[in-house]
Amino acid sequence: FDLIKDMRNYITPYTSPRTISLYTSQGCPYGCKFCVVDSVYGKKFSSWPIETVVGMIDRCVKKYAIDGVNFIDDNFFIGKKRPLEFAEQLLRSNIKINWSANARIDVLCRLKPEEWEMLDRSGCKRLLVGAESGAQATLDRLNKKITVEMIIEFGCLCYKYNIIPCFSMMVGVPDETQEEIDNTFKLIDTLSKKVPTSELLLFLYTPYPGTILYDLSLEKGFVEPQSLEGWSEFYLNIPTVPWVKDELRERVEGYN
């Protein structure tokens, strides 16, 4: 009984104890310089047909009474065609679930009002995006292909259409200035005020092998672990590069 009570603390407007996680595609063609997906899959993307995905969900609803799906694809919104097709088929099949997914800000900012409305009606409750930074120079350095203004616009659109925006951000990337770091914290404050339903996740930059920034990090003094045990100590809230000092770690910890 105590465990059930504790679980209630983790139930949100977009999840329930009868939510499943589903992986329907792999890969992402966008090539963000810090992301390991590109080094694993290249720019290849493969996925199940939407008919297969909807059929699987329908069977789980009927057999196990699920009412939520959390898509853990690297990027469910590679473009707008596939997720909109999914939303349309859910509505056509009268499948009542809440769902959440990883997405891209630039793709979502290009959606038309009627497409946002369809996402809302289909049960889309939460979209996790890599906002990364409140400094345009850092966004460009990371090859994000978005602007700070687009990040805010995306949040406001989610708020308008009853979808929770979840922003993943980080500080401490190579060559980032103090002003750029401060701008990320300013953006967090802006989103908190403009989009009160926002989830804001803040991490420290962590180098992943195979990424472009990993090689740059080595050039700038990062010493890679020489054992499996050493790699096990890599966390997104622990400084792993020499230019991320305890002061910045404490600032991130204080925010979180």
N, C-alpha and C positions, 0 to 999 in steps of 0.2 A: 504493500500500500504506500509506504514511504517513497519507493522508487517511482510509482505512478505519479505521486504528487510532485516529485522532482522533475519528471518529464514535462509536466505542465508549464514549467518555466521556459521550456524550449519550443513550445507550440506558438507559432506566430500566425499572422493573417494568411500566410501562404503555405504553411505546412501543418501536418497533423500526425499523430502516431501511425496513420495508415498511408504514409507517403513512401514511395519507392524511388530509388535512384536508378537512372537509366542512361546508358552510354550508346548513342545511336550513330555516331560518326567519329572519325579521328583525323587529326591534321588541321592546319590553318595556313593559308597562303600569304598572310600579311607580313610576316618577317620582322616583328618587333625585335630590336637588337639585344634585349635582355632575356628573351623567352626561349626556353629549351625545346618547345614543340617543333620549331623550325629545324633544329639540329637533329631531332629524332626522325621526323617524317619528311624533311625537306619542305617543299611547298605543295606536297600532294595532299589531297583531301578525298576521303571516301566515306560513304554513308549508306545506311539502310534506306530503302524507299519509304516514303511517308506512309504508304498504305500498310507496310509491315509494322511500322511504329504504332500507328493508330490501332491496328489489329491486336497487337500485343497488349496495349493499354486496355482495350475493350475486354479482352479475356481476363486480365487481372482485376478489372472492376467487377466483372460478373463472378469470378471464382473466389477472389480474396477481399472484395469490398474495399479496394483502395480508393482514396479520394484525392490523392496528390502525386505528382511526378516531379522529381528534380533532375533535370537533364545535366549530366556532368560531362558533356562533350567539350572538347577543347574550345570550340566556338559553334554554338547552335545557329548563330546568325552570321554565317559566312556571307550571305547576301540576304535579301528579303524574301526571295521566292519560296525557299524551303519552309521557314517558320510560318509564313502566311498560309501556305498550303496546309501545314499541320493544323493551324487554328481553324481554317475553313472546314477541314474534314472532321475535326472535333465537333464543331457546331452542326454540321450536316448529319453526323452520326448521333447527335444528342448525348454525347459523353460528358458527364458532369465531373470535372476534376479541376483542381488548382494546379498550376505548373509554373516552374521557374527554370531559368537557363542562363548560360553565359552568352554575352552578346558584344557587339561592337557599336561604339557611339556613332561613328559616321554612318553606318547602315541605318540605325534607328532614327537619326536626325533627318533622313531622307524619306521616311514613311509619310504617307498622306494621312489626313485626319481619319478617314474611313478605315484605313489599315490599323491605326492605333485602336480605334473602336472595336475592330474585330479581335485584336489581341485581348482586349479587356473582356469582351463577351465570351471568349473561348476559355477564360479562366487563368490567363497569364497574370501572376501576382508579384513576381520579382524578377529583375534582370540585373545580373552581375556584369559590370564592365570594368575594363582596365583604364581608369582615368589617369593614373600614374603620377601626374604632376600639375601644379598650378602655374608653372612657368613655361611659356611657349618655347623658349630655347631648349629646355629639357625634353619637352615633347618631341621637338624636331630631332634632337640628338638620339632619342629612343626609336625614331622612325614610326611614331604613332599615327601620323597622318590625320590628326585631329587638332582642334584649337581649344583654348580654354573656354571660349564662348560657347563652343559646341557642347562641352561638358555640362555647363550650366543649362543650356537649352534642353539637353537630354533629360536632366533632372526635372525641369519644369514640365516637360511633356509627360513624363511618368506620373508626376503628381496630378496632372490634369486628367489622366486616363486611369487612375486608381491602381497604378503599378508601383511597387516599391523599387526605387533605384538603389543598387548597392555598388558603391564606388571603391575600387581597390587602388590605393596610392602607395608610393614609396619615396623615400628620401635617401640621399647618400650615393647617388649614381656617380660614376666617374666624371670628373670635371664640373660637377654641379657647384654653383657658388652659394654663399650664404643667403644672398638675396633671392635666389631661385628656391631654396629651401623654405624661406619665409613666405614666399608666394604660395607654396603648397599649403601651408597652414592657413593662409588668408583665404584660399579657395575653400578649404574645409569649413571655415566660419561662414563663408558666403552660402555654401550649399545647405548648411545647418539652418540658416535663416530663411532662405528662399524655398527650400524643399524640406520641410520638417519631418517627412517620412523617410528621409535618406538613411541608409546604412553606410557608414564611412569606416573603411578598414585602412590602417596605416602601417606600413612595414619598413624595414631597413633593406636597402639594396643588398642582394645576395648573388654572387656570381655563380652561374651554372656552366659546367663544361660544355663546349661545343658552340656556345653563343659568341657573338661578335664582342660583346662587352667583357666576356671572360678573358679573351686574349688581351684586351686593353687593360683589364684589371691586373693581369700578370705583369704587364709593362710598367704599371704604376706602383708595384710593390706588393701586390697580393701574393701570399705564399700558399699554394694549394696543399691540402692535407696529403700525407704520404701513407695513410692507412685507412682501412674501412672504419675503424673507430673514430678517426679524425673527421671523416665525412659525416658521421652520425651526429656531430655537434653543430651541424649547419642548420640554423633556424632563422626565420625571417625577422625575429626580434632580437637577435644577437649580432653585434658587429663582427664581420668576417673580413673586412678590408681595412687597411691601416688608416685611411682618411676618414672613416666613421669613428668619431671619438665618443667617449662615455657621455659627454654633454648632450650630443644628439640622441643617443640611445635613451637617456633619461627624459629628454623632451618627448620622444615618441611614446615611451612608457607612460609619462604623465598624461598625454592626450588619450591614449587607449584606456 
